[in-house]
Amino acid sequence: MSPTTPATRWTRRTALGVLGGAVGVAAVACTPAGRTSTAAGVAAGGSRNPTTTPAPQPTVELTFAPAAGAVGSSVLTPATVSAALGTLSTVTLTNADGKEVDGTLDATGTTWSAAEVLGYGKTYTWAGTAVGTDGLRAPIAGSFTTVEPTSTTRAVVNAAFADGAVVGVAAPIIVQFNGDVTDRAAVEKALVVTTVPRTEGSWAWLPDSGSGPRVHWRTKAYWAPGTTVDVRVPIYGMDLGGGSYGEGDATSSFTIGRNQVVKADVTSYHIVVERDGAEVVRYPVSFGAADLDRNVTRSGIHVVTSKIKTKYMTNEAAGYKDVEEHWAVRISNNGEFIHANPQTVGVQGSRNVSNGCVNMSTADATAYFTTAIYGDPVEVTGSRIDLSSADGDIYDWAISWATWKSMSALA
């Protein structure tokens, strides 16, 4: 054996060290990228538990309206959920009582929309599943809460006559509210009047009645006979101001009947019933005696508002109470009627002796009563006091057209 030198001497320790180095290199080289092998972990002195790969996330993207978690949402906001990069599989929206809200899924399967109106101060909850274009499923979840009004206000349209009624050519549209309406401009802007044929008219806010705020729509001139009228008051969900919201929408539809106008000149002691401008009949009457202001039959365009076959009339200032009268046609809310009064038949046609009403014989009053309808104009002339806001609810025609338009909240 040849002598060895330090540079070439091999020992058992050296051989084992080289061999161990070769194994370490192989182990690292064989570990797949992005993962940690158990062997490598042990060699490095690490844990024997492997690191798990994160689960893939669905590509589908969901958009809610109102936004998920929203508080105080408008009930007018359409409740919808839409999917991008995927479709909706199942969708439910439930109210606070657990009842499902009616809704529909569009033809593309990407948008679900509620088909019913939401309630005030309610919490609604989403549930269901969406599927992404990658085939992965995602849950539909979340909730929102609608606005809680401090109060609600109801609107009634033309309460004096039924929907579908036939009315006279002077009938105004009347919207009566039972609560505060602070933002009158917003409300008026929302009101819709549709007429066939088209008719010029304007809204005007009158002084509040005992029931609350009111707004009237009056035509510039009398309605054309046969006109159809549709009115919509879409105030549900609307902020009326001061924390009050509309309690619900209101509608009314009616038709204008024949053009019947009563001409009542107090100096003539007669009334004339005209249709389409032609005289139909003339009745002898007695108007207000006019010895006192309360006895004056007011001059101006009155409007027939009701008919009562038997009316118990009271005028304590004139000294009578619950006097039975018949065939009474109300033409103002200040106590003016056209009615039968047998006690004044002897002066009807020659003298004015009433307490402000228009007195007729029983036969004549009955005949006129059968022809009168709500909204007929009664044009009184010749007296010393004009019809005004002091004389009841409907004095619309006592106001000039220019002034009437200026009473709009949008003027």
BAMAR-231598 format. One record per residue (C-alpha): residue in one letter; x, y, z. Coordinates in steps of 0.05 Angstrom, whole numbers, padded with zeros to 5 digits, always signed. Example, Ala and Ser with C-alpha at 12.3 -4.5 7.8 and 13.67 -1.06 7.14 Angstrom:
residues 2
A+00246-00090+00156S+00273-00021+00143
end
This chain:
residues 411
M+00000+00000+00000S+00026+00068-00018P+00036+00119+00036T-00021+00172+00040T-00018+00246+00048P-00068+00292+00085A-00094+00318+00019T-00115+00250-00005R-00130+00213+00058W-00201+00185+00062T-00230+00169+00129R-00296+00139+00149R-00320+00207+00175T-00305+00240+00108A-00341+00188+00068L-00404+00193+00110G-00404+00269+00106V-00402+00268+00030L-00457+00216+00026G-00501+00257+00073G-00492+00319+00029A-00514+00281-00033V-00580+00259+00000G-00598+00330+00022V-00592+00358-00048A-00635+00303-00078A-00690+00314-00027V-00695+00389-00043A-00693+00378-00118C-00750+00328-00116T-00799+00373-00077P-00853+00400-00122A-00858+00477-00127G-00910+00510-00082R-00915+00452-00035T-00874+00428+00024S-00856+00354+00029T-00859+00317+00094A-00788+00292+00084A-00761+00361+00073G-00798+00386+00134V-00770+00332+00177A-00700+00343+00149A-00707+00417+00166G-00730+00400+00235G-00803+00425+00221S-00872+00396+00236R-00896+00331+00206N-00965+00365+00188P-00967+00387+00115T-00991+00459+00096T-01060+00454+00061T-01077+00489-00005P-01131+00546+00002A-01199+00526-00028P-01213+00560-00094Q-01263+00619-00090P-01325+00624-00136T-01320+00675-00191V-01393+00697-00185E-01403+00769-00160L-01469+00790-00126T-01499+00860-00123F-01556+00876-00076A-01606+00934-00076P-01616+00960-00024A-01544+00946-00005A-01533+00889+00044G-01534+00916+00114A-01569+00981+00094V-01612+01014+00147G-01668+01064+00133S-01675+01044+00060S-01732+01074+00019V-01790+01026+00008L-01790+01052-00063T-01721+01022-00077P-01734+00959-00118A-01707+00899-00079T-01662+00862-00127V-01602+00816-00127S-01559+00808-00190A-01503+00761-00209A-01443+00776-00252L-01398+00720-00279G-01451+00671-00260T-01526+00659-00250L-01575+00655-00192S-01597+00585-00174T-01646+00598-00118V-01667+00664-00086T-01713+00680-00028L-01726+00746+00007T-01765+00741+00073N-01796+00794+00117A-01791+00800+00192D-01849+00751+00200G-01813+00698+00158K-01860+00706+00099E-01828+00702+00030V-01833+00764-00013D-01861+00751-00083G-01809+00760-00137T-01787+00738-00206L-01722+00716-00238D-01708+00745-00306A-01698+00704-00369T-01622+00706-00364G-01623+00679-00293T-01580+00736-00269T-01628+00784-00234W-01683+00770-00184S-01732+00827-00169A-01785+00834-00115A-01855+00838-00143E-01889+00869-00083V-01883+00934-00044L-01840+00932+00018G-01865+00955+00086Y-01841+01011+00130G-01793+00995+00187K-01783+00922+00166T-01722+00879+00162Y-01715+00835+00100T-01667+00776+00094W-01636+00745+00032A-01622+00671+00023G-01605+00625-00035T-01548+00602-00080A-01511+00630-00140V-01468+00590-00188G-01406+00621-00221T-01382+00609-00291D-01328+00566-00260G-01382+00519-00234L-01370+00537-00161R-01430+00554-00116A-01435+00615-00071P-01487+00631-00018I-01536+00690-00025A-01540+00722+00044G-01551+00789+00077S-01606+00835+00101F-01630+00907+00100T-01680+00949+00139T-01730+00999+00110V-01743+01069+00135E-01786+01078+00197P-01830+01141+00191T-01847+01182+00252S-01918+01186+00223T-01957+01169+00160T-02007+01211+00121R-02066+01185+00082A-02094+01217+00019V-02166+01211-00008V-02187+01234-00077N-02257+01262-00089A-02288+01230-00028A-02355+01262-00045F-02368+01215-00103A-02353+01143-00120D-02299+01119-00167G-02328+01115-00237A-02379+01170-00225V-02408+01217-00277V-02402+01289-00252G-02416+01359-00275V-02373+01406-00315A-02351+01448-00256A-02326+01390-00212P-02256+01401-00185I-02208+01345-00167I-02198+01346-00092V-02142+01310-00055Q-02151+01312+00020F-02094+01293+00067N-02105+01273+00140G-02036+01293+00164D-01977+01340+00154V-01953+01355+00084T-01891+01399+00093D-01859+01387+00025R-01919+01408-00017A-01878+01420-00079A-01852+01348-00080V-01923+01321-00069E-01953+01365-00123K-01899+01345-00172A-01917+01272-00161L-01992+01282-00174V-02016+01258-00241V-02080+01280-00278T-02095+01247-00344T-02153+01273-00385V-02182+01254-00453P-02188+01302-00488R-02130+01341-00460T-02154+01395-00413E-02119+01456-00384G-02119+01458-00309S-02076+01472-00248W-02067+01450-00176A-02077+01500-00120W-02067+01490-00045L-02126+01517-00006P-02127+01533+00068D-02128+01469+00110S-02196+01440+00124G-02215+01409+00190S-02187+01343+00163G-02119+01371+00143P-02083+01398+00082R-02119+01397+00015V-02101+01411-00058H-02152+01421-00114W-02142+01414-00189R-02188+01461-00227T-02197+01470-00301K-02187+01538-00333A-02257+01534-00362Y-02313+01483-00351W-02298+01412-00371A-02319+01388-00440P-02376+01338-00434G-02353+01266-00441T-02282+01280-00416T-02251+01220-00380V-02208+01236-00320D-02157+01192-00284V-02122+01217-00221R-02062+01184-00187V-02033+01205-00120P-01970+01161-00114I-01946+01182-00045Y-01931+01114-00013G-01858+01116+00007M-01853+01191-00006D-01822+01235+00047L-01876+01288+00057G-01831+01328+00103G-01825+01331+00178G-01815+01256+00185S-01883+01240+00155Y-01888+01191+00097G-01946+01173+00051E-01989+01118+00080G-02011+01093+00012D-02026+01113-00059A-02094+01139-00080T-02131+01139-00147S-02196+01163-00177S-02229+01156-00245F-02291+01193-00268T-02327+01220-00329I-02356+01288-00343G-02430+01286-00359R-02475+01333-00397N-02464+01408-00394Q-02518+01432-00347V-02512+01502-00317V-02561+01538-00272K-02566+01613-00283A-02591+01647-00220D-02600+01723-00223V-02626+01744-00155T-02659+01806-00185S-02701+01763-00233Y-02732+01717-00179H-02721+01658-00226I-02669+01606-00241V-02657+01581-00311V-02631+01511-00326E-02588+01509-00389R-02558+01450-00425D-02504+01462-00476G-02521+01537-00472A-02595+01529-00489E-02650+01542-00439V-02686+01478-00417V-02732+01504-00362R-02744+01566-00321Y-02768+01562-00248P-02797+01618-00204V-02758+01621-00138S-02744+01664-00078F-02671+01681-00060G-02643+01710+00004A-02678+01770+00032A-02610+01805+00039D-02634+01848+00097L-02575+01819+00135D-02508+01794+00109R-02524+01724+00132N-02587+01726+00089V-02551+01743+00023T-02548+01689-00030R-02475+01696-00050S-02457+01717-00121G-02408+01672-00157I-02402+01603-00186H-02428+01552-00136V-02419+01477-00146V-02470+01423-00132T-02439+01378-00079S-02496+01334-00054K-02571+01319-00057I-02614+01302+00003K-02688+01283-00004T-02703+01302+00068K-02658+01353+00103Y-02666+01380+00174M-02642+01451+00171T-02619+01494+00229N-02605+01569+00231E-02605+01589+00303A-02589+01662+00285A-02653+01663+00244G-02692+01629+00300Y-02704+01558+00274K-02675+01489+00287D-02685+01421+00255V-02737+01445+00206E-02755+01390+00157E-02743+01409+00085H-02746+01367+00021W-02711+01358-00046A-02650+01396-00022V-02591+01406-00070R-02530+01433-00034I-02492+01487-00073S-02445+01511-00018N-02421+01487+00049N-02444+01553+00081G-02516+01529+00085E-02539+01548+00015F-02587+01498-00018I-02637+01498-00074H-02696+01464-00041A-02771+01460-00034N-02804+01510+00013P-02880+01510+00009Q-02884+01568+00058T-02855+01617+00007V-02893+01593-00055G-02936+01656-00053V-02876+01702-00066Q-02833+01656-00109G-02821+01692-00175S-02835+01761-00145R-02797+01771-00080N-02735+01748-00043V-02751+01727+00029S-02707+01667+00045N-02649+01662+00094G-02601+01653+00036C-02625+01589+00003V-02661+01585-00063N-02734+01567-00048M-02778+01530-00098S-02845+01496-00099T-02846+01423-00083A-02862+01403-00155D-02807+01448-00184A-02756+01427-00132T-02770+01354-00145A-02762+01364-00220Y-02696+01401-00212F-02671+01351-00160T-02676+01294-00209T-02632+01329-00261A-02576+01356-00215I-02510+01318-00207Y-02447+01331-00167G-02405+01383-00201D-02460+01422-00236P-02446+01497-00234V-02497+01545-00205E-02480+01615-00228V-02510+01666-00180T-02509+01739-00199G-02539+01804-00175S-02527+01800-00100R-02483+01847-00059I-02436+01795-00029D-02390+01750-00069L-02377+01677-00055S-02309+01669-00020S-02267+01624+00024A-02313+01640+00082D-02369+01602+00047G-02347+01530+00050D-02301+01480+00018I-02312+01492-00056Y-02304+01564-00076D-02254+01547-00131W-02290+01585-00186A-02292+01649-00144I-02216+01654-00155S-02188+01684-00219W-02148+01637-00263A-02083+01677-00253T-02091+01676-00178W-02109+01602-00179K-02045+01584-00215S-02005+01625-00165M-02032+01581-00109S-01993+01521-00137A-01933+01500-00096L-01895+01498-00162A-01916+01567-00184
end
